[in-house]
Amino acid sequence: MHIEAILLLTLSGLVLVALLILRGRRGPRPTIRPLPAFQDLRDETGRTAERGGTIHIALGSGGLNGEDAVSSLAGLQMVEALAGDAISCSVQPIITVGDPTLLPLAQDVLRRAYERRGLTERYNSDQVRFVAPSPVAYAAGAANVVAAEDVTTNVMAGAFGAEVSLIADAGARRTLPQLAAVAAPCAIGALYPTTDHLAVGEELYAAGAYTTGERHYLVSLVAQDVLRVVLVLAILGAAVLALVGG
């Protein structure tokens, strides 16, 4: 009986999430709480154009065939938003990746950003660079991009470990505006002293909603929050039922 009640609650939550998603496609745009790490990011792209430089987006060493796939996809959502804004401001972004499976996807996201603005002829696949397959070698190579090229804004979003401090330190030495969105605790600890805006943990997975403002990302984020509440209630219900039954 206890199991049936928990399953019923969980299924009800899933139905509620499905209805929320369907309604969100047609109804008013969902509102989400402000997240300081992302609030000034898109404005920073405009300031990058004013300074006459470019924006570097580091996507980390994660790929699409392992446990870091979700973090890597969240980083690609950042590219989708920032690349479009950068291109509109005549800024050519530089994107570095540390896994070959991420390279064609990042190139495709950047190419489509140019296509949407009718600037296909300006797209250059070399703007997306596969640096190295190991985390430390990748971070060292990405740090060299920040240090040696005309980068005026440094963004790190994706799957990183403690090695991300090499990239952040290169930006700090040049006093660049920096934003990072990471999930691993070791990366959070490495970035905290050197990064202006830091999104941590599950905030990384909300990057698409905050940076693009697209309805489907916003609805998905709200649906995740609802499902999280349903799961918490199911766990608490199971604990109470177990206590009463015992």
C-alpha positions as a Markdown table, in Angstrom:
| # | Residue | x | y | z |
|---|---|---|---|---|
| 1 | Met | 0.0 | 0.0 | 0.0 |
| 2 | His | 2.9 | 2.3 | 0.8 |
| 3 | Ile | 4.5 | 1.7 | -2.5 |
| 4 | Glu | 1.3 | 2.3 | -4.4 |
| 5 | Ala | 0.9 | 5.7 | -2.7 |
| 6 | Ile | 4.4 | 6.8 | -3.5 |
| 7 | Leu | 4.0 | 5.7 | -7.1 |
| 8 | Leu | 0.8 | 7.6 | -7.4 |
| 9 | Leu | 2.4 | 10.8 | -6.0 |
| 10 | Thr | 5.3 | 10.4 | -8.4 |
| 11 | Leu | 3.1 | 9.8 | -11.4 |
| 12 | Ser | 1.0 | 12.8 | -10.5 |
| 13 | Gly | 4.1 | 14.9 | -10.4 |
| 14 | Leu | 5.1 | 13.7 | -13.8 |
| 15 | Val | 1.7 | 14.5 | -15.2 |
| 16 | Leu | 1.9 | 18.0 | -13.6 |
| 17 | Val | 5.3 | 18.5 | -15.2 |
| 18 | Ala | 4.0 | 17.4 | -18.7 |
| 19 | Leu | 1.0 | 19.8 | -18.3 |
| 20 | Leu | 3.4 | 22.6 | -17.3 |
| 21 | Ile | 5.6 | 22.0 | -20.4 |
| 22 | Leu | 2.6 | 22.0 | -22.7 |
| 23 | Arg | 1.1 | 25.1 | -21.1 |
| 24 | Gly | 4.5 | 26.9 | -21.2 |
| 25 | Arg | 4.7 | 26.5 | -25.0 |
| 26 | Arg | 1.6 | 28.6 | -25.5 |
| 27 | Gly | 1.1 | 30.6 | -22.3 |
| 28 | Pro | 3.0 | 33.5 | -20.8 |
| 29 | Arg | 6.8 | 33.3 | -20.6 |
| 30 | Pro | 7.8 | 31.7 | -17.3 |
| 31 | Thr | 9.7 | 33.9 | -14.8 |
| 32 | Ile | 12.8 | 32.6 | -13.0 |
| 33 | Arg | 14.7 | 34.0 | -10.0 |
| 34 | Pro | 17.7 | 36.3 | -10.9 |
| 35 | Leu | 21.1 | 34.6 | -10.8 |
| 36 | Pro | 23.9 | 37.2 | -10.4 |
| 37 | Ala | 26.5 | 35.1 | -12.2 |
| 38 | Phe | 24.6 | 35.5 | -15.5 |
| 39 | Gln | 23.0 | 38.9 | -15.2 |
| 40 | Asp | 25.8 | 40.9 | -16.7 |
| 41 | Leu | 27.2 | 38.3 | -19.1 |
| 42 | Arg | 25.4 | 39.4 | -22.2 |
| 43 | Asp | 26.1 | 43.1 | -21.6 |
| 44 | Glu | 29.8 | 42.1 | -21.2 |
| 45 | Thr | 29.7 | 40.9 | -24.9 |
| 46 | Gly | 28.8 | 44.4 | -26.0 |
| 47 | Arg | 31.7 | 45.8 | -23.9 |
| 48 | Thr | 34.0 | 43.3 | -25.5 |
| 49 | Ala | 33.1 | 44.8 | -28.9 |
| 50 | Glu | 33.8 | 48.3 | -27.5 |
| 51 | Arg | 37.2 | 47.3 | -26.4 |
| 52 | Gly | 38.0 | 45.9 | -29.8 |
| 53 | Gly | 38.8 | 42.4 | -28.7 |
| 54 | Thr | 37.2 | 39.0 | -28.7 |
| 55 | Ile | 35.5 | 36.6 | -26.2 |
| 56 | His | 37.0 | 33.3 | -25.3 |
| 57 | Ile | 34.6 | 30.5 | -24.3 |
| 58 | Ala | 36.3 | 27.4 | -22.7 |
| 59 | Leu | 34.1 | 24.3 | -22.7 |
| 60 | Gly | 36.4 | 22.0 | -20.7 |
| 61 | Ser | 37.6 | 18.5 | -21.2 |
| 62 | Gly | 34.2 | 16.8 | -21.0 |
| 63 | Gly | 32.8 | 15.0 | -24.0 |
| 64 | Leu | 29.4 | 13.5 | -25.1 |
| 65 | Asn | 30.2 | 9.9 | -24.4 |
| 66 | Gly | 30.8 | 10.0 | -20.6 |
| 67 | Glu | 29.6 | 11.2 | -17.3 |
| 68 | Asp | 30.4 | 14.8 | -18.2 |
| 69 | Ala | 28.0 | 14.9 | -21.2 |
| 70 | Val | 25.4 | 17.0 | -19.4 |
| 71 | Ser | 27.9 | 19.6 | -18.3 |
| 72 | Ser | 29.3 | 19.8 | -21.8 |
| 73 | Leu | 25.8 | 20.3 | -23.3 |
| 74 | Ala | 25.2 | 23.1 | -20.7 |
| 75 | Gly | 28.4 | 24.7 | -21.9 |
| 76 | Leu | 27.1 | 24.5 | -25.5 |
| 77 | Gln | 24.0 | 26.4 | -24.5 |
| 78 | Met | 26.2 | 29.2 | -23.3 |
| 79 | Val | 27.9 | 29.2 | -26.7 |
| 80 | Glu | 24.5 | 29.4 | -28.4 |
| 81 | Ala | 23.7 | 32.6 | -26.5 |
| 82 | Leu | 27.0 | 34.3 | -26.3 |
| 83 | Ala | 28.1 | 33.6 | -29.9 |
| 84 | Gly | 25.0 | 35.1 | -31.3 |
| 85 | Asp | 25.4 | 38.3 | -29.2 |
| 86 | Ala | 29.1 | 38.5 | -30.1 |
| 87 | Ile | 28.5 | 38.1 | -33.8 |
| 88 | Ser | 25.8 | 40.8 | -33.7 |
| 89 | Cys | 28.5 | 43.1 | -32.2 |
| 90 | Ser | 31.1 | 42.1 | -35.0 |
| 91 | Val | 33.1 | 40.1 | -32.4 |
| 92 | Gln | 34.5 | 36.7 | -33.6 |
| 93 | Pro | 34.4 | 34.4 | -30.5 |
| 94 | Ile | 37.1 | 31.8 | -29.9 |
| 95 | Ile | 35.9 | 28.5 | -28.5 |
| 96 | Thr | 38.3 | 25.9 | -27.1 |
| 97 | Val | 37.4 | 22.2 | -26.3 |
| 98 | Gly | 39.3 | 19.4 | -24.8 |
| 99 | Asp | 37.4 | 16.4 | -26.2 |
| 100 | Pro | 37.0 | 15.6 | -30.0 |
| 101 | Thr | 33.4 | 14.6 | -29.6 |
| 102 | Leu | 32.6 | 18.2 | -28.6 |
| 103 | Leu | 34.4 | 19.8 | -31.6 |
| 104 | Pro | 31.8 | 19.2 | -34.4 |
| 105 | Leu | 28.9 | 20.2 | -32.1 |
| 106 | Ala | 30.5 | 23.5 | -31.1 |
| 107 | Gln | 31.4 | 24.2 | -34.7 |
| 108 | Asp | 27.7 | 23.6 | -35.7 |
| 109 | Val | 26.4 | 25.8 | -32.9 |
| 110 | Leu | 28.7 | 28.6 | -34.0 |
| 111 | Arg | 27.9 | 28.2 | -37.7 |
| 112 | Arg | 24.2 | 28.3 | -37.1 |
| 113 | Ala | 24.7 | 31.5 | -35.1 |
| 114 | Tyr | 26.3 | 33.1 | -38.2 |
| 115 | Glu | 23.5 | 31.7 | -40.4 |
| 116 | Arg | 20.7 | 33.2 | -38.3 |
| 117 | Arg | 22.2 | 36.6 | -38.8 |
| 118 | Gly | 22.9 | 36.3 | -42.5 |
| 119 | Leu | 26.7 | 36.3 | -42.0 |
| 120 | Thr | 27.5 | 32.8 | -43.1 |
| 121 | Glu | 30.5 | 34.0 | -45.2 |
| 122 | Arg | 32.2 | 35.2 | -42.0 |
| 123 | Tyr | 32.1 | 31.9 | -40.3 |
| 124 | Asn | 35.5 | 30.2 | -39.8 |
| 125 | Ser | 35.6 | 26.7 | -38.4 |
| 126 | Asp | 39.1 | 27.5 | -36.9 |
| 127 | Gln | 37.3 | 29.7 | -34.3 |
| 128 | Val | 36.5 | 26.4 | -32.6 |
| 129 | Arg | 39.7 | 24.7 | -31.5 |
| 130 | Phe | 40.4 | 21.2 | -30.1 |
| 131 | Val | 43.4 | 21.9 | -27.8 |
| 132 | Ala | 44.4 | 18.6 | -26.2 |
| 133 | Pro | 42.7 | 15.4 | -24.9 |
| 134 | Ser | 44.0 | 15.5 | -21.3 |
| 135 | Pro | 42.5 | 18.0 | -18.8 |
| 136 | Val | 45.8 | 19.6 | -17.7 |
| 137 | Ala | 47.1 | 19.9 | -21.3 |
| 138 | Tyr | 43.8 | 21.4 | -22.4 |
| 139 | Ala | 43.8 | 23.9 | -19.6 |
| 140 | Ala | 47.4 | 24.9 | -20.4 |
| 141 | Gly | 46.5 | 25.4 | -24.1 |
| 142 | Ala | 43.4 | 27.4 | -23.3 |
| 143 | Ala | 45.3 | 29.5 | -20.9 |
| 144 | Asn | 47.8 | 30.3 | -23.7 |
| 145 | Val | 44.9 | 31.5 | -25.9 |
| 146 | Val | 43.8 | 33.8 | -23.1 |
| 147 | Ala | 47.3 | 35.1 | -22.5 |
| 148 | Ala | 48.6 | 35.4 | -26.1 |
| 149 | Glu | 45.6 | 36.4 | -28.2 |
| 150 | Asp | 43.4 | 39.5 | -28.2 |
| 151 | Val | 40.9 | 38.1 | -25.6 |
| 152 | Thr | 39.1 | 40.8 | -23.6 |
| 153 | Thr | 36.4 | 38.5 | -21.9 |
| 154 | Asn | 37.0 | 35.0 | -20.6 |
| 155 | Val | 34.2 | 32.5 | -20.1 |
| 156 | Met | 34.6 | 29.0 | -18.7 |
| 157 | Ala | 31.5 | 26.8 | -18.8 |
| 158 | Gly | 31.4 | 23.0 | -18.9 |
| 159 | Ala | 33.2 | 20.0 | -17.4 |
| 160 | Phe | 36.3 | 21.2 | -15.5 |
| 161 | Gly | 38.5 | 20.0 | -12.6 |
| 162 | Ala | 41.1 | 21.9 | -10.5 |
| 163 | Glu | 43.1 | 22.4 | -13.7 |
| 164 | Val | 40.6 | 25.3 | -14.6 |
| 165 | Ser | 42.7 | 27.5 | -12.4 |
| 166 | Leu | 45.3 | 27.7 | -15.2 |
| 167 | Ile | 42.7 | 29.3 | -17.5 |
| 168 | Ala | 41.4 | 31.6 | -14.8 |
| 169 | Asp | 44.8 | 32.7 | -13.7 |
| 170 | Ala | 45.7 | 33.7 | -17.3 |
| 171 | Gly | 42.6 | 35.9 | -17.3 |
| 172 | Ala | 43.3 | 37.3 | -13.9 |
| 173 | Arg | 46.9 | 38.3 | -14.9 |
| 174 | Arg | 45.4 | 40.4 | -17.6 |
| 175 | Thr | 42.6 | 41.7 | -15.3 |
| 176 | Leu | 40.0 | 40.4 | -17.8 |
| 177 | Pro | 36.3 | 40.1 | -16.9 |
| 178 | Gln | 35.7 | 36.4 | -16.2 |
| 179 | Leu | 32.6 | 34.3 | -15.8 |
| 180 | Ala | 32.6 | 30.6 | -14.9 |
| 181 | Ala | 29.8 | 28.0 | -14.6 |
| 182 | Val | 31.0 | 24.6 | -13.2 |
| 183 | Ala | 29.6 | 21.7 | -11.2 |
| 184 | Ala | 32.7 | 19.9 | -9.8 |
| 185 | Pro | 33.6 | 21.0 | -6.2 |
| 186 | Cys | 37.3 | 21.0 | -7.1 |
| 187 | Ala | 36.7 | 23.4 | -10.0 |
| 188 | Ile | 34.5 | 25.6 | -7.8 |
| 189 | Gly | 37.3 | 25.9 | -5.2 |
| 190 | Ala | 39.9 | 26.7 | -7.9 |
| 191 | Leu | 37.8 | 29.4 | -9.5 |
| 192 | Tyr | 36.5 | 31.2 | -6.4 |
| 193 | Pro | 39.5 | 33.4 | -5.8 |
| 194 | Thr | 39.9 | 34.6 | -9.4 |
| 195 | Thr | 36.5 | 34.8 | -11.1 |
| 196 | Asp | 34.2 | 37.8 | -11.1 |
| 197 | His | 31.0 | 35.8 | -11.5 |
| 198 | Leu | 30.7 | 32.1 | -10.6 |
| 199 | Ala | 27.7 | 29.8 | -11.1 |
| 200 | Val | 28.1 | 26.6 | -9.2 |
| 201 | Gly | 26.5 | 23.2 | -9.1 |
| 202 | Glu | 23.1 | 23.0 | -10.7 |
| 203 | Glu | 23.3 | 26.6 | -11.7 |
| 204 | Leu | 25.5 | 25.4 | -14.6 |
| 205 | Tyr | 22.5 | 23.4 | -16.0 |
| 206 | Ala | 20.3 | 26.5 | -15.9 |
| 207 | Ala | 22.8 | 28.3 | -18.1 |
| 208 | Gly | 20.6 | 27.9 | -21.3 |
| 209 | Ala | 17.6 | 29.5 | -19.6 |
| 210 | Tyr | 19.5 | 32.4 | -18.2 |
| 211 | Thr | 21.7 | 33.2 | -21.2 |
| 212 | Thr | 19.4 | 32.6 | -24.1 |
| 213 | Gly | 16.0 | 33.5 | -22.6 |
| 214 | Glu | 14.4 | 31.0 | -24.9 |
| 215 | Arg | 11.0 | 29.8 | -23.9 |
| 216 | His | 11.8 | 26.1 | -24.1 |
| 217 | Tyr | 14.8 | 26.5 | -21.8 |
| 218 | Leu | 12.7 | 28.5 | -19.3 |
| 219 | Val | 9.9 | 26.0 | -19.3 |
| 220 | Ser | 12.3 | 23.1 | -18.9 |
| 221 | Leu | 13.9 | 24.9 | -15.9 |
| 222 | Val | 10.6 | 25.4 | -14.2 |
| 223 | Ala | 9.6 | 21.8 | -14.9 |
| 224 | Gln | 12.8 | 20.6 | -13.2 |
| 225 | Asp | 12.0 | 22.6 | -10.1 |
| 226 | Val | 8.5 | 21.1 | -9.9 |
| 227 | Leu | 9.8 | 17.6 | -10.4 |
| 228 | Arg | 12.4 | 18.2 | -7.7 |
| 229 | Val | 9.7 | 19.2 | -5.3 |
| 230 | Val | 7.6 | 16.1 | -6.2 |
| 231 | Leu | 10.6 | 13.8 | -5.6 |
| 232 | Val | 11.4 | 15.4 | -2.3 |
| 233 | Leu | 7.7 | 14.9 | -1.2 |
| 234 | Ala | 7.9 | 11.3 | -2.4 |
| 235 | Ile | 11.0 | 10.6 | -0.3 |
| 236 | Leu | 9.5 | 12.3 | 2.8 |
| 237 | Gly | 6.2 | 10.4 | 2.3 |
| 238 | Ala | 8.1 | 7.1 | 2.1 |
| 239 | Ala | 10.0 | 7.9 | 5.3 |
| 240 | Val | 6.8 | 8.8 | 7.1 |
| 241 | Leu | 5.0 | 5.7 | 5.9 |
| 242 | Ala | 8.0 | 3.5 | 6.9 |
| 243 | Leu | 8.0 | 5.1 | 10.4 |
| 244 | Val | 4.3 | 4.6 | 10.9 |
| 245 | Gly | 4.4 | 1.1 | 9.5 |
| 246 | Gly | 7.3 | 0.3 | 11.8 |
